[in-house]
Amino acid sequence: MEIYNPLVDEKYKDYFYTTVRGKSYQLIPIHLRSEYVGKMNVKVTGITLYDYFGVFSLSKQLNEQTALFVLPGTYDIDLLGNSRESIISEYSLSTDHTKGIDANDIIAIKEYVLGDNLKQIHWKLSSKLDELLVKEMSEVITSSQFILLETAVSDVHPNEIDAMIEAFYSISKAMIKSDQTHYFGWFDRKYNLFRRKEIHSLDQLNDHLQDLLSISFKVDHQSSIATFLQNTYDIRVSQLIYITSSEPNRESLDESIHMITIRCTSHHIEKSLRNTEDTIHITPYTLEEDLRKLPI
């Protein structure tokens, strides 16, 4: 049996032994394990039958295939923070600050005063902070958040890929939990195209999980950051969350886009050099702790 995980470029062979009575039908359970997330392509290449004494044998070549998915772990990230100020600031977007009536376009959160539109009360925040808060609305949606996964990387260890995928999935899931519609994407080497998805719900996120777990990380194709710039001309991105294992290139990025880089490395980095305002370093060994430091 051959098992291949293209996500981390892991390939190995395994052999299974069992006994079967003559003229009988038997289901044989096979237990497969993987240290890493991804799509496990399983191929049965052959079978050999032996007589009771192991003297005679009969072999037959096979080409039976199937696929299994090892799903990423997820980590709880509180994107709203714990303080009243950080909670409210998350709802301020980069717009023209003109009040409007579209309930999708929040430019600020303020305390309720007599005369405010009762329909604009933010019940979720009001309940959390135990005071009435209302939403100030803009006229038009003008910006979006985008999670970008870099697939053109070199000398990347499988556990780094593992951590990048889990960070990608955890951040998207946290945005859904906090009612933040967002985009995510990556460059797909197999089909030579940039995949971009708008995510509103957990069902949508999980629908694209198989595509995410089937990609390959190679340096012999276009970078996700380069193709991102070519394929997002029709949307305005206010914040880019860029997940990579290498030094980011910000030169071609529009100045209006605030980029936060999540850089994954498998080796230890001195604390004094780790994090800046726009860069968070994560490791496979401290991933949960590192993701809690995200400035988003």
Secondary structure, 3 states (H helix, E strand, C coil): CEEEECCCCEEEECCCCCCCCCCCCCCCCCCCCCCCCEEEEEEEEEEEEECCCCCCEEEEEEEEEEEEEECCCCCCCCCCCCCHHHHHHCCCCCCCCCCECCCCCEEEEEECCCCCCHHHECHHHHHHHCCCEEEEECCCCCCEEEEEECCCCCCCCHHHHHHHHHHHHHHHHHHHHCCCCEEEEEEECCCCEEEEEEECCHHHHHHCHHHHHCCCCCCCCCCHHHHHHHCCCCCCEEEEEEEECCCCCCCCCCCCCEEEEEEECCCCCCHHHHCCCCEEEECCCCHHHHHCCCCC
